[in-house]
Amino acid sequence: LTEPTGDIQARRSDLTVLVADLQNFSRYCEARPPEDAARVLHRFLSTAETVIQAHGGVVEEMVGDRVLAVFNGPLACKEHPTQALLAARELWLRCNEELPNTAGIGLEPLSISIGLETGMALMGSFGPARRRVHTVMGQTVTTALRLQALTVDLAYPILVGQATARRVGLS
């Protein structure tokens, strides 16, 4: 039995980051009973994990109504940019089918927005010995987060970064 350590335990990896967010969920939560919101969030997070794992990815973080996943991170994933793009497409399609129709209750539609980027990132365990956080960080992660945030302004549900586009043959 080894004692927990407070040292940084991380490695750089070539990976693809997928960030998916449930759009208009906060407004939905304000207008609906918490049990309804909980069912929607549970279904989204469960679907996201199932789809991401089916394509060889690993969900690293679930924070609120956002999922951050990596392909070729802790698990090897051949053709990780392609697998991440396929996962993004399937997740978007499945969520469009599964999310409740909010038109009848006067709310903006619930939708999913996704950002993808490929490149080097630092993945590992950080923090004090008794309260470690496993995460991934670096420019690749930042770019995926920014792309996801831009989906609303650009009216595209999935935005792919330059490195991912190049590696899957889109550019």
N, C-alpha and C positions, 0 to 999 in steps of 0.2 A: 504494500500500500504506500503510495507516494503522497506527500503533502502537496496541497495546491500551491501554485506559484503566482507571484505578482508580476513576473516578467512578461514582456511582450512575446507572444508566440505567433509568428506570422510568416507567410511566404508570398512572394510575387508569383502571379499566375497569368497566363494568357487565357482569358475567359470572355464570355458574353453575359452582360447584365440585362435583365428584363425588369422594368418597373411598370406595374399595373395599378391603376387607381380607379375607384368607383366614383364617377362624376355625379354631382348633385345629391350625394348621399346625406350631407349635413342638413339640407333643406327637407329631405325625406324624413329624417329623424325628428325634425321640429314639428312636422305635420302629422306624423303617425305614432301610434302607441309603440313603446320601446320593444314590445314583443315582436311586432311586425318588422321593425328595423333590425332586430337581432336575427330574425330568420333570413332576411336579405343578406346581411353581412356574413352570416354563417355559410350560406349557400355560395356566395362569391368566393370566400376564402377557401372553402372546400373544393370548389371547382378549379380554382387557380392552382392549388397544390396538386390535384389529380392530373391536370393537363401538363403542368410543368414537369412533374415526375415522369409522366408517360413519354416525354421527349428528352429525358436524360438530365434534366435540371434539378436544382435543389432550392427550395425556398429558404432564404437566409433570414428574412425579416417579414413580419406581419405587424404593421403599426397602423392602428385605426382602420381605415378602408383602403390601405395601400399594401402591396406585396412587392418585395424586392427578391429576385431570384437570380441565381448564377448557373451558367452552363459551362462545364469544364472547370468547376471550382473544386469542392471537396471530392466530387466524383468525376472521373474521366468521362468526357463526352466528345466522341468524334464528330467532326463537322458541327461544332457547337454554334457558330453563327446561323447556320441553316436550321438546326434544331430549335433554337430560340425563336427564329422567325416563324417557323411552323407552329410552335407553341403559342406565340402571340396571336396568330391568325385563328387558331382553334379556340383560344380563350375568348377572343372578341366575338366569334360566331356563337359559342355556347352561352356566353353571358347575354347576348342580344335575345336569345330564346328564353333564358331563365329569369331575367330581371322583370319585376312587376311593371305593368303598364300604369303610368302615373297620370295619363291624360284625364282620366275620369275624376281625379281628385284635385285637378288644377295645379299640378306641379310640373316643373321641367322634367323631361325624361331622365331616368337613370341610364347611365351609359358607362362604358369602360374606356379608359385611355391608356395607351402603352407606349413606352419609350424603350429602345434597344440600342446598345452600343457594345462594341468588341474592342478588347485591348488588354494591356497589362493592368493589374490591380493588386493591392495588398489584401490578403485574406488571412484572418487569424483571430486570436483570442486576446482581449485587452481588458485592463482594469485590475482592481485589487484581487488578491488571491481568493477570497471567499465570495466574490461577486463578479465573475467574469462575463464578458459580453463577446459573442462571436459575431464578427461583421466583416464586410468587405469595403475597401475605400480606395480612392484615387480618382484620377481624371475620367476614367471610363465610367465609374459610378456616377460622378457628377454630371457627365454628359447624358447618360440615360435618364437621370432625374429631370434634367432641364428639357430634354425632348418630350418626356411624358407631360410636363407642365405646359409645353407649347401646343399640345394637341388641340386644346380648346380654341386658342387664338387662330390656329391655322385650319381648323375644322377637318382634321384628319385624325381618325381614332388610333392609328399606329404610326409612329415616326421612327425611322431607322437612321442611326448615325452613319457617318461617312465610312468608318472602318468596317462596320457590319455590311453596309451596302457593297463595298468593294469586295469583301470576302464571299458574299453570296452571289456576286455577278450582277448587281443592280446598277453599278455605275461604270 
